[in-house]
């Protein structure tokens, strides 16, 4: 937790619906699943910033139905 600077608070999601829209993902249940999966990936250390999150979406969104 200390290394992620979340000692006193839960981490904030980097990827949100607006990022999915920018990646041409239509609003709806699938977008919600992508945002949730992106947050889990963020927590697991897959990316640390918005650019990394957008790259994660580009690589993994097609796998999420």
C-alpha positions as CSV (number, residue, x, y, z in Angstrom):
1,X,0.0,0.0,0.0
2,X,2.8,2.4,0.8
3,X,4.5,1.9,-2.6
4,X,1.2,2.7,-4.3
5,X,0.6,5.8,-2.1
6,X,-2.7,4.4,-0.8
7,X,-1.9,4.1,2.9
8,X,-4.7,6.5,3.9
9,X,-7.1,6.0,1.0
10,X,-8.3,3.6,-1.6
11,X,-6.8,4.0,-5.0
12,X,-8.7,6.0,-7.5
13,X,-9.5,4.4,-10.8
14,X,-7.5,5.8,-13.7
15,X,-9.7,4.5,-16.5
16,X,-13.3,5.6,-16.6
17,X,-16.1,5.6,-19.1
18,X,-14.8,8.7,-20.9
19,X,-11.6,6.8,-21.7
20,X,-13.6,3.9,-23.1
21,X,-15.6,6.4,-25.3
22,X,-12.3,7.8,-26.5
23,X,-11.3,4.3,-27.4
24,X,-14.6,4.0,-29.4
25,X,-16.3,1.6,-26.9
26,X,-20.0,2.2,-26.8
27,X,-21.7,3.0,-23.4
28,X,-23.4,0.0,-21.9
29,X,-22.8,-3.0,-19.8
30,X,-19.7,-4.1,-21.7
31,X,-18.1,-0.7,-21.0
32,X,-18.8,-1.2,-17.3
33,X,-17.1,-4.6,-17.5
34,X,-14.1,-3.0,-19.2
35,X,-13.8,-0.3,-16.6
36,X,-14.0,-2.8,-13.8
37,X,-11.4,-5.1,-15.5
38,X,-9.1,-2.0,-16.1
39,X,-9.3,-1.1,-12.4
40,X,-8.4,-4.7,-11.4
41,X,-5.5,-4.6,-13.8
42,X,-4.4,-1.2,-12.4
43,X,-4.5,-2.6,-8.9
44,X,-2.4,-5.6,-10.1
45,X,0.2,-3.2,-11.5
46,X,-0.5,-3.6,-15.2
47,X,-0.4,0.2,-15.6
48,X,0.2,3.3,-13.5
49,X,-1.1,6.2,-15.6
50,X,-3.7,7.3,-18.2
51,X,-1.5,6.5,-21.1
52,X,-0.8,3.0,-19.8
53,X,-4.5,2.5,-19.1
54,X,-5.4,3.5,-22.7
55,X,-2.7,1.0,-23.9
56,X,-4.3,-1.6,-21.7
57,X,-7.7,-0.9,-23.2
58,X,-6.3,-1.2,-26.7
59,X,-4.8,-4.5,-25.9
60,X,-7.5,-6.1,-23.7
61,X,-10.9,-4.6,-24.5
62,X,-11.6,-7.0,-27.3
63,X,-11.3,-9.9,-24.9
64,X,-14.1,-8.6,-22.7
65,X,-17.6,-9.3,-23.8
